[in-house]
Amino acid sequence: MLKSERIKTILQMVNTQKFVTVDELAQSMQVSDMTIRRDLNELHKANKILRVHGGAQLLSDQSLIEKSYKQKREIHNKEKDEVAKRACNLIHENDSIFVGPGTTLELMVANLKVKKLRIITNSLPVFEAAKNNMNDYDLIMVGGAYRRISGAFLGALANNELKTMSFSIGFVGVNGIKDSAMTTANLEEGQTEGIGLDHSQLKFVVADYTKLDHSDFHQFYDLRNVDGLITNHEIAPELEKQYSQFTTIYK
């Protein structure tokens, strides 16, 4: 089957079923999984589908309903794990780090190997992951209004508490990055993350490559004001060139 015919068939199946797996597509067109993955990655970069772990889904579905942190744990696990481990390499003994909400950041604190560290977070899942780390870290949980879908504490109480602190490094996640705009689904959650970054000596955003060239409801920070974007080694060359004009790329 010609590539143009495969692309047309993939788009038809995604539009009809809303979600299709790599296996389904490969069997339907009698080609290898690797060929389908290349096609899906190309369509994702062209903003025609949403590439997810194991397959693809209808692009229009991604922005209709915000996924909970439990749902996000089930997608892009390989990509998130790579980014999380790369972020760990930027943390040193005796650092005080602010960690915002996000499933990649949960993985980051779970994988930390340094022995002495102070971790400050407004995310209950991140706090739990840090608590379960084999190292006995100094943990500070920032309180506030609880946002159940993301597991984050936010609002005036959280913001005022963070404003009294300073951090060696700040790490935040995003729902999407479009040009220099770092975006998330909730305005108050974004404000709290922004304050955490403002009070950090070094500022990093962690985002697997599927978050790049996409945006969500609220822009909470400018990529030009962070010290680095931590992402996957398989970031497309054109995207790496685009985002490297705003900040340093760690891949």
N, C-alpha and C positions, 0 to 999 in steps of 0.2 A: 504494500500500500504506500502510495506517495505521501510525503510529509504533509502537503497541503490537504490531502484527504483525511489524514489522521487528525490534524488540527480541527478541521470542520466537524469530524465525528466526536472528538473530545468535547467541544463546545456544546454540541447538541445533547450529549449525554449529561453533562453538568447542568445545563438549563432544564432538562427534563426531570432528572433525579435529585437535583440540588446538591447531592454529595455522591462521589464515585471514588472507588479505590483504585490504586495502581493495578492490582491484580485483575479487577473487572475490565479495565481498559485494555490491558495487555492481551487478555483472553479474547475480548471482543474483536480486536484488530490483528490478533495473531502475530504480535511483535514482542520483543523482550521488555522486561520491567525497566531496564536502563533507558531504552528508547522512550518509553512513556514518561519517565522521570524528567528526561531532558525536555520533552515537549511541554510538560506541566510547568517546569521552571521558566521556560520561555514565555508561556502564556501568563504566568504570574507576574513576571517582570513587565509584560505589556499591559498589566492591569486589567486582564480579561477574566481571570479566575482568581480565587484565593487558594494558594497552596497550603495544605495542612498535612500533618503527619499521616502518611499512608495513602494520600490521595489528594482530591481537590474538591472545593465546594463553590457554590454560586456566590459570586462577589457581592451581590446586593444583599445577601443574608447577613454579612458580617457586621453591618452598622445598625441593623434594626434593633437588636437586643444585646446589651452588654453581657458578656460571659462572666460568671462568677469565678473566683479564684480556684474553686474546685474543678470547674470545667476547663479552665486554662491549664491546669496541671496535666490534662490528657492530650494536649496538642503540642507539636514542635519540641518534643522532649529531647531529642538528640541535639538540636540546634541550641536549645536553652542550656543544656548541660555543658556544651563547649564554651559558651559565653560565660557561664558561671565560673568555670574553672579558670578561665583567662582573667576574670576579675579578681579572683583570689590571689593571683600573683602580684597584684598591686598593693596588697595589704601587708604591713610589717608589724613586728613585735611592738607592743605598747601603743599602737594607734588607738585613737578614739574615732569610731566610724558611725556616721548616720546611714541607716539603710531604710529606704522607703518600701512601700508595698509592691509585690510582684512575685510571680512564681519563679522567675529566673533568680531573683534575689534570695528567695527561700533556698534554692539550690546552692547559691554562693555561700551562705552562712553554714549550710550543712556540710560543705566541702572544705571549710577553713582548717588549715593545719597549724597556723601560728599558735603559740601557747598562751601568750598574754595579750588581752585585747578588751577594749570597752566597746560594746555595741549598743547604740541607741536607735530605737525604731518606734514607729507609730503603727506597725503592722503586727497583728496578732499571729498570723501564720509564720512570719519571719521570726518573731520572738520564740515561738514554739520550736522552730528549726534550730535556732541558736541554742536554746535550752537543752535540746537533745544532742547537740554536738558533744563529742567526747571530752573536749577541753572545757575547763571551768571558767567561762568568760564572765566578766562583769557586765551584767545586762540591765538596761534601763528601758522600761516600757512607757512611752509617752501616752497619756490619757486624752480623752476628749469624747466627742460624739462618735458612736460606733457605726460604721458603714458596712452592713453585713455582706453585701455582694463582693466586696474586695477585702474584707477583714481588716480595714484600716480605721484608726482613730483620727479624727480631724476636727476642724472648727476652731473657735477662739481659744478654748482650753489648750488644745494641742499646739496651736501656733504660738501662744504666749509662753508656753513651756520651752519650746524649741528656741525662741528668741533669747533665752537666758543662757544658752549653751554654745559651745564652739567645738568643731570636729576636725580631725586631721584630714579625713576623706569623707565625702558624701556620695552615696550611690542611689540612683533612682531608676525606675523602669518607666516605660511609656506604652501607650496603646498604638502610637504611630509617630513617625517623623516625616514631615514634608518640608523639603528645603531646610530652613533653619528652625522650623517650628516643632517643638517637642509637645505632643498632645496627649491628653487623657480624656476619659469619659465624664469626669465630674469636676466642676469648678473648684469646690472646696478642697477636694483631695489634691488637686493640682497646686493650690495655694500653699498647702502644708508641705508638699514636696519641694516647692520653690524656696520656702524659708529654710528647710533643711540644707539645701544647696548653698543658699546665701551665707550660711554660717559655717561652711566647710572650706578649709584651705585649698583642697583639691576637689574637683567636682567631676563625676563621671556619670554617664548615662549608659545603661546596659540594654541592648536591643538586638535580638536575633534578626537575621537579614529579612525575615518576612514582615518586619515592622517598618522597614524603610520604604520611602516613597508612598506612604499611606498617612492619613490623618484621622483624628477623632474630633470630638465636640469642642474641647477647650485647649487652647495653647497656654501652657503654664510656664514655659521657659524657652530661652533662645539657645540653640546649639552653639552659637558663637561665644556664649558665656560659660561653657563647660570646658574642662581640660582634655576630655577625650570621649569618644564613642567606642564602646566595647561591643564588637559584633563577631560574626562568623568569618572564617577564612575564605568561605565560598561566596562572599559578597561579590556581585557583578562588578567588573572593572569600571564600567561607566558610573555606577552608583558610588564606588569608592572615590573616584575622581570628583564626583559632585559634592559628596559630603566632606571630603578632605579640605575643601576650601573654607569650611566653617570651623573645623576642629581636627584634632589628631585622631586617626583611626587605629584602634587596637584590634587586630584580627589574628 
